């Protein structure tokens, strides 16, 4: 079963072709990698999947529902795209609790569990503006997983992490795969892709090709 199906997706912004005829499917319960240089179209493809950017043409189906027609945003999805944004003068826990309260699916207990799962102390009073980049990445992952989504979209989740943090993050993602999650991850690191991914897709100048 495919968690995501993309059919002939095209995106043009200000007369520049960003995505060109992207057709791909991502099977449920696996980790799928997208590799490519900065500016190749990886992030824009992820934004289209999440419903943040409307493609010029083509179709995206997430768990059987067409994005932009059957739903504006896939509901059972967590994501990190670009640098996660948080209120700088609140603690990590307070930031996540505010976000959790918007949908009301989880309470503080699940927020705390998500933070602990990615190696953050939910009782830390430090404001997010004083977090290191690696701590922000961990907080972003906690946000992505706290509502226990079936699908994760992660754009360069290893950014800012030291070696130990990278090893930890890989472990988190492999554990999520064991729980049946579908994960789409963009990375410039060949090692990350080799360690994590069941399928690898290469993007260059808006064109996506699956590596055999």
C-alpha positions in Angstrom: 0.0 0.0 0.0 1.3 3.5 -0.9 1.2 6.2 1.7 1.9 8.9 -0.9 1.2 9.0 -4.6 2.4 11.8 -6.8 1.3 12.1 -10.5 2.9 14.4 -13.0 3.5 17.2 -10.5 4.7 20.6 -11.9 5.4 23.8 -10.0 6.3 27.1 -11.6 7.0 30.2 -9.5 7.7 33.6 -11.0 8.3 32.0 -14.4 10.8 29.5 -13.0 10.2 25.8 -13.2 10.7 24.4 -9.7 9.2 20.9 -10.2 9.0 19.1 -13.5 6.8 16.2 -14.1 7.4 14.5 -10.7 5.7 11.1 -10.6 6.6 8.8 -7.7 5.0 6.7 -5.0 6.1 6.1 -1.4 5.1 2.8 0.1 3.7 2.8 3.7 5.9 1.6 6.6 9.2 2.4 5.0 11.8 5.2 5.1 12.2 7.0 1.7 15.1 9.3 1.0 15.4 12.3 -1.3 18.9 13.5 -2.1 19.9 16.5 -4.1 21.7 19.8 -3.9 20.3 23.0 -2.4 17.8 24.4 -4.8 17.1 21.1 -6.5 13.4 21.2 -5.5 13.4 18.8 -2.5 11.9 21.3 0.0 9.3 22.6 -2.5 8.2 19.0 -3.2 7.8 18.4 0.6 5.8 21.7 0.9 3.5 20.5 -1.8 2.9 17.2 -0.1 2.1 19.0 3.1 -0.3 21.3 1.3 1.7 24.5 2.1 2.3 25.2 -1.6 -0.2 24.5 -4.4 1.4 22.9 -7.5 0.8 24.4 -10.9 -0.5 21.1 -12.2 -0.5 17.4 -11.2 -1.9 15.4 -8.3 -0.8 14.4 -4.8 -2.6 11.7 -2.8 -1.8 11.1 0.8 -3.3 8.0 2.3 -5.9 8.0 -0.5 -7.0 11.6 -0.2 -6.1 14.2 -2.8 -4.3 17.2 -1.3 -6.0 20.5 -2.3 -9.2 18.7 -3.2 -10.2 16.2 -0.6 -8.2 18.0 2.1 -6.2 21.2 2.4 -3.6 19.6 4.6 -3.1 15.9 5.4 -4.2 15.5 9.0 -2.2 12.5 10.1 1.2 14.0 9.3 4.1 15.4 11.3 6.8 17.4 9.6 10.1 19.4 9.9 10.5 21.7 6.9 13.3 24.3 7.0 14.1 25.7 10.5 11.3 25.0 12.9 9.7 28.2 14.3 9.0 28.6 18.0 8.1 31.4 20.3 11.6 32.4 21.5 10.8 33.6 25.0 8.8 30.4 26.0 10.3 27.1 27.1 10.3 24.1 24.8 7.5 22.4 26.7 5.4 25.5 26.7 5.8 25.9 22.9 4.8 22.3 22.3 1.9 22.5 24.7 0.5 25.6 23.0 0.7 23.8 19.6 -0.9 20.6 21.1 -3.8 22.7 22.5 -4.7 24.0 19.0 -6.0 20.5 17.9 -6.7 19.1 21.3 -5.6 15.6 20.3 -3.1 15.1 23.1 -2.4 16.5 26.6 0.7 17.5 28.5 1.7 13.9 29.2 2.1 13.1 25.6 4.0 16.3 25.0 6.4 15.4 27.8 6.8 11.9 26.5 7.7 13.2 23.0 10.3 15.5 24.4 11.9 12.8 26.5 11.9 10.5 23.4 14.1 12.8 21.5 16.4 13.5 24.5 15.0 16.8 25.8 14.1 17.6 29.4 10.5 18.8 29.4 11.1 20.5 32.8 14.0 22.6 31.4 12.9 26.3 31.9 15.4 27.7 29.4 13.8 29.8 26.7 14.0 28.4 23.2 16.0 31.5 22.1 18.8 30.1 24.2 18.6 26.6 22.7 21.5 25.4 20.4 20.6 24.6 16.8 20.7 20.9 17.7 18.3 21.4 20.6 15.9 23.2 18.2 16.1 20.3 15.8 15.2 17.9 18.6 12.4 20.1 19.6 11.2 20.2 16.0 11.2 16.4 15.9 9.3 16.2 19.2 6.7 18.5 17.6 6.5 16.3 14.5 6.0 13.1 16.5 4.0 14.2 19.6 0.5 13.5 18.1 1.7 10.1 16.9 1.2 10.6 13.1 1.4 7.8 10.7 3.5 9.9 8.2 6.6 12.0 8.8 8.0 14.5 6.4 11.5 15.6 7.5 13.6 18.1 5.6 17.3 17.8 6.6 16.5 16.7 10.2 20.2 16.2 11.0 21.0 19.9 10.6 22.9 21.3 13.5 23.3 18.0 15.3 26.7 16.8 16.5 27.9 13.3 15.8 26.1 11.9 18.9 22.9 13.8 18.0 23.0 12.3 14.5 23.3 8.8 15.8 20.4 9.5 18.2 18.2 10.9 15.5 18.9 7.9 13.2 17.9 5.7 16.1 14.6 7.6 16.6 13.7 7.3 12.9 14.5 3.6 12.7 12.4 3.0 15.9 9.5 4.9 14.3 9.8 2.7 11.2 9.5 -0.4 13.4 6.2 1.1 14.7 4.9 1.2 11.1 5.4 4.8 10.4 6.1 6.1 6.9 9.0 8.6 6.7 10.1 10.8 3.9 13.5 12.3 4.6 15.5 14.8 2.6 19.3 14.8 3.4 22.5 15.9 1.7 24.3 13.2 3.7 25.0 10.0 1.8 25.6 8.2 5.0 22.2 9.2 6.5 20.5 7.9 3.3 22.6 4.7 3.3 21.8 3.9 7.0 18.1 4.9 7.0 16.4 4.5 3.7 14.6 1.7 2.0 14.3 3.6 -1.2 16.4 6.6 -2.5 15.2 9.2 -4.9 17.6 11.7 -6.6 16.4 15.2 -7.4 18.1 17.6 -9.8 16.7 20.8 -11.2 13.2 19.8 -10.3 13.3 16.3 -11.8 13.0 13.3 -9.5 14.4 9.9 -10.4 14.4 6.7 -8.2 17.8 5.2 -7.7 17.9 1.5 -8.6 
